[in-house]
């Protein structure tokens, strides 16, 4: 299939073809044997469409995105379904120490550093190579001290769209100086299909393969504790609807304004690719399973969206998307007992996360 055949998503390449910060932006389509489609732009590696069927075969876009590059650049949600780096999630006061030296990062979320800073990987134009109709490779070299991080980091991210409707995201990174890395993909998933308005996802059934989670303070920074989910609104070891306990009278729910917490995934061994989460949308029958090599997944219930506009007139209101951001834990550089996010020269940073779509 050619990249210029009409897109199932109704997106047009020319609406994304523009120079941003002196580099060419484009839109790339991945297609599989089922006629399902993923659309990605190399601006921030943003996933702008995932077209999959419901139980009756009706196709819809199940990820929130924009329909042109200007809206991507100026989005009210800068991390809307983008890649995130160098550091996904929050670092307390934007400070950490490495080799006895303190580094200061941008403060862009209350008193904290969030998601690599305002000009992190989500706001960079990646070099793109479409290998075949299933595969897109993105590359970016993050300069020494970019957003305050030490070391020059060379990152490669590969998107693969399989005939099993699996979106596989493979990350590889190398540095020339000791640094920290915690990449993620910040997909805002709406299994109902995006619409005007995109329905709340509170009726979606959710399972998360985690007996523990990372509690946060009122600034969304980990307290340092690893707490059991048992008997709390955070227990998704058995399926519950997202909305069932989202407004519970619970300190942690209040601190996150809903769910905005990192789950400690159940693993037999560190780094194994294993089941992390599953969501089922009852009306459409659409399902999504998440598998990852990462120790954690941040479950975010889109608590702050205000009905801003997305592609083709869709609007994205509060709790209209669900995020499962596979990652290391927030504020890890300042928590010696959390799994390390340090990358040394000569080592390779790797991560694999799979989002698999189906119907029930």
C-alpha positions in Angstrom: 0.0 0.0 0.0 1.2 3.5 -0.7 1.4 6.1 1.9 -0.8 8.4 -0.3 -3.9 6.1 -0.4 -6.9 7.7 1.3 -6.6 7.3 5.1 -9.2 5.4 7.1 -8.8 8.1 9.7 -9.6 10.9 7.2 -6.2 12.5 8.0 -4.2 14.1 5.2 -0.5 14.1 5.0 -0.4 17.7 3.6 -2.0 19.0 6.8 1.1 17.8 8.7 3.8 18.7 6.1 5.5 21.8 7.4 8.9 22.9 8.8 9.0 23.1 12.6 12.1 24.5 14.2 13.9 24.1 10.8 13.0 20.4 10.4 10.5 18.7 8.1 7.3 17.3 9.8 5.2 14.7 8.0 2.5 12.1 8.7 3.1 8.4 8.4 0.6 5.6 8.1 1.0 2.1 9.3 -1.4 -0.5 8.0 -2.0 -4.2 8.6 -3.7 -7.2 6.9 -7.0 -6.4 8.8 -7.2 -3.0 7.1 -6.6 -1.3 10.5 -4.5 1.9 10.5 -2.2 3.8 12.8 -1.1 7.4 12.0 2.0 8.9 13.5 3.7 12.3 13.1 7.4 12.7 13.7 6.6 15.8 15.7 7.0 14.4 19.2 6.3 10.9 17.8 2.7 11.7 18.3 0.1 8.9 17.7 -2.7 10.8 16.0 -4.9 7.9 15.0 -5.5 4.2 15.8 -8.3 2.9 13.7 -9.8 -0.4 15.0 -13.2 -2.0 14.8 -15.9 -2.5 17.4 -17.7 -5.8 17.8 -19.9 -5.0 14.8 -16.9 -4.1 12.6 -17.4 -0.3 12.8 -14.0 1.5 12.7 -13.2 4.4 14.9 -10.2 6.3 16.1 -9.5 5.2 19.7 -6.6 7.6 20.5 -6.9 11.3 21.0 -5.1 13.5 18.6 -5.2 16.5 16.3 -5.7 16.6 12.5 -3.0 19.1 11.6 0.5 20.1 12.7 -0.3 23.6 14.0 -2.9 22.1 16.4 -0.3 19.5 17.6 2.3 22.2 18.2 -0.2 24.5 20.0 -2.2 21.8 21.8 -3.7 22.7 25.2 -2.4 19.2 26.1 1.2 19.3 25.0 1.7 15.6 25.8 -1.4 14.4 23.8 -0.5 10.9 22.7 3.2 11.9 22.3 6.5 10.3 23.2 7.8 11.6 26.5 11.4 12.0 27.5 14.1 12.2 28.7 12.1 11.7 31.9 8.5 10.7 31.9 6.5 11.8 35.0 7.6 14.1 37.8 10.9 15.0 39.4 10.6 16.8 42.8 11.5 20.5 42.4 13.3 19.6 39.2 16.4 18.7 41.1 18.5 15.5 41.3 22.1 14.6 42.1 24.4 12.4 39.9 28.0 11.7 40.7 27.8 14.2 43.5 26.7 17.0 41.2 23.3 18.6 41.4 21.3 19.2 38.2 18.4 21.6 37.8 15.7 21.0 35.3 12.8 23.2 34.1 9.9 23.6 36.5 6.8 23.1 34.4 4.2 21.4 36.7 3.5 23.3 40.0 6.9 23.1 41.8 8.0 20.1 39.8 9.7 19.0 36.5 7.2 17.0 34.3 7.7 14.8 31.3 11.2 16.1 30.2 10.2 19.8 30.4 8.4 22.2 28.0 10.8 21.4 25.1 11.2 17.7 25.9 10.9 14.9 23.3 7.2 15.6 22.8 8.1 19.0 21.3 11.0 17.8 19.1 11.0 16.9 15.4 12.4 13.3 15.1 14.1 11.9 12.0 11.7 9.4 10.5 12.2 6.4 8.4 9.3 4.3 7.2 10.8 0.9 6.8 7.6 -0.8 5.4 3.9 -0.5 5.8 4.0 -2.0 9.3 7.0 -0.1 10.7 8.2 3.4 11.4 11.6 4.2 13.0 12.1 7.6 14.7 15.5 8.9 15.8 16.5 11.9 17.9 19.8 13.0 19.4 19.2 15.0 22.6 22.0 17.5 23.1 24.2 17.7 26.2 22.4 19.7 28.8 19.1 19.9 26.8 16.4 20.8 29.3 19.2 20.5 31.9 20.0 16.8 31.6 23.6 15.6 31.5 25.1 13.7 28.6 24.2 13.5 24.9 21.5 10.9 24.5 20.9 9.2 21.1 17.4 7.7 21.1 15.6 5.4 18.6 11.9 4.5 18.9 10.4 2.0 16.6 6.6 1.7 16.1 5.4 -1.6 14.7 1.7 -2.3 13.8 1.1 -6.1 13.6 -1.6 -8.2 11.9 -2.8 -9.0 15.5 -3.7 -5.3 16.0 -0.7 -4.9 18.3 1.1 -1.5 18.4 4.6 -2.4 19.6 6.8 0.5 20.8 10.5 -0.4 21.1 13.0 2.1 22.6 16.8 2.1 22.5 19.1 4.8 23.8 22.8 5.4 24.3 24.6 8.2 26.1 28.2 9.6 26.1 28.0 10.7 29.8 26.2 9.3 32.8 22.6 10.5 32.7 19.0 9.5 33.6 16.4 8.2 31.2 12.8 7.2 31.7 10.9 7.3 28.4 7.2 6.6 27.9 4.4 7.0 25.4 1.5 9.2 26.6 -1.4 7.8 24.6 -4.8 9.1 25.6 -7.0 6.1 24.8 -10.8 6.5 24.2 -12.1 3.0 23.3 -15.5 4.5 22.6 -14.0 6.3 19.6 -13.3 10.0 19.7 -16.4 12.1 19.1 -18.0 15.5 19.8 -18.0 15.2 22.8 -15.8 12.2 23.4 -17.7 10.2 26.1 -16.3 9.9 29.6 -14.4 6.6 29.9 -15.7 6.0 33.5 -17.8 3.0 32.4 -14.7 1.2 31.0 -13.7 -2.0 32.9 -10.1 -1.8 34.0 -7.7 -4.5 35.2 -4.2 -3.6 36.4 -1.7 -6.4 37.2 -0.3 -4.7 40.3 -0.6 -5.5 44.0 1.2 -2.3 45.0 1.2 1.4 43.9 3.2 4.5 44.6 1.3 7.0 46.8 1.8 10.7 46.2 1.7 13.9 48.2 -0.5 16.9 47.3 2.1 18.0 44.6 1.9 14.5 43.0 5.4 13.6 44.1 5.9 10.0 45.6 6.0 9.9 49.3 8.6 7.1 49.0 6.3 4.5 50.2 5.2 1.4 48.2 1.6 0.8 49.3 -0.7 -2.2 48.9 -3.8 -1.7 46.7 -5.8 -4.1 48.9 -9.0 -2.6 50.2 -8.4 0.7 48.4 -9.9 2.5 45.3 -6.6 1.5 43.6 -7.2 -2.2 43.6 -7.7 -3.2 39.9 -6.4 -6.8 40.4 -10.0 -7.8 39.5 -11.9 -5.8 36.9 -13.6 -2.6 38.1 -15.1 0.3 36.2 -12.8 3.3 36.2 -15.6 5.5 37.6 -16.7 3.2 40.4 -14.3 4.6 43.0 -12.8 7.6 41.1 -14.5 10.1 43.4 -13.9 8.1 46.6 -13.3 10.0 49.9 -9.6 8.9 49.9 -6.5 11.0 50.4 -4.7 9.5 47.4 -7.7 10.1 45.0 -7.9 13.7 46.2 -4.1 14.2 45.7 -4.5 12.9 42.1 -7.9 14.5 41.4 -8.8 10.9 40.4 -6.3 8.4 39.2 -2.8 9.7 38.4 -0.6 7.1 40.1 2.2 4.8 39.2 1.4 1.1 39.7 4.2 -1.3 40.7 3.6 -4.1 38.2 3.7 -7.7 39.3 6.8 -9.3 37.7 8.6 -12.6 38.0 11.8 -11.0 37.0 12.9 -7.4 36.2 12.7 -6.4 32.6 10.4 -9.3 31.5 7.7 -8.4 28.9 4.6 -9.1 30.9 0.9 -8.3 31.2 0.3 -4.8 32.8 -3.3 -3.8 32.2 -6.5 -4.4 30.3 -9.5 -2.2 29.5 -12.8 -3.2 28.1 -15.4 -0.7 26.7 -18.8 -2.4 27.3 -20.9 -0.6 24.6 -18.5 -1.1 21.6 -16.8 -4.3 22.9 -13.4 -2.8 22.1 -10.6 -4.0 24.3 -7.0 -3.0 24.9 -4.3 -5.0 26.6 -1.0 -3.5 27.7 2.3 -5.4 28.1 5.6 -3.9 29.1 9.2 -4.6 30.2 9.0 -1.6 32.6 8.5 -1.9 36.3 5.6 0.5 36.5 2.7 1.9 34.6 1.2 5.3 35.3 -2.6 5.1 35.2 -4.0 8.6 34.5 -7.7 9.1 34.1 -7.5 12.5 32.2 -8.7 14.5 35.2 -7.9 18.0 33.9 -9.2 18.1 30.3 -11.8 20.8 29.7 -13.4 19.9 26.4 -10.7 21.3 24.1 -10.9 20.5 20.4 -9.2 17.6 18.7 -9.3 16.2 15.2 -12.4 16.4 12.9 -14.3 18.5 15.5 -13.9 15.9 18.3 -13.8 17.4 21.8 -11.8 16.0 24.7 -13.5 16.6 28.1 -12.6 15.5 31.6 -12.0 11.8 31.9 -12.6 11.2 28.2 -9.2 9.4 27.8 -7.3 6.8 29.8 -3.5 6.7 29.9 -1.3 3.7 30.6 2.2 5.2 30.6 4.7 2.3 30.9 7.7 3.7 32.8 10.0 3.7 35.9 8.6 5.3 39.0 8.2 9.1 39.4 11.1 10.9 41.1 13.3 7.8 40.9 16.6 9.9 40.8 15.8 11.1 44.3 14.7 7.7 45.6 17.5 5.2 46.1 15.1 2.3 46.8 13.2 2.8 43.5 14.5 0.9 40.4 17.4 2.9 38.9 16.9 5.2 35.9 20.7 5.9 35.5 22.2 5.2 32.1 26.0 4.9 31.8 28.1 5.2 28.7 28.5 1.8 27.1 25.0 0.7 28.3 21.9 0.5 26.2 18.6 1.8 27.5 15.8 -0.4 26.3 12.1 -0.6 26.7 9.3 -2.5 25.0 5.6 -1.7 25.4 2.7 -3.3 23.5 -0.8 -2.0 23.2 -3.0 -4.8 21.8 -6.5 -4.0 20.5 -9.4 -6.5 20.3 -13.1 -7.0 20.8 -15.3 -9.0 23.2 
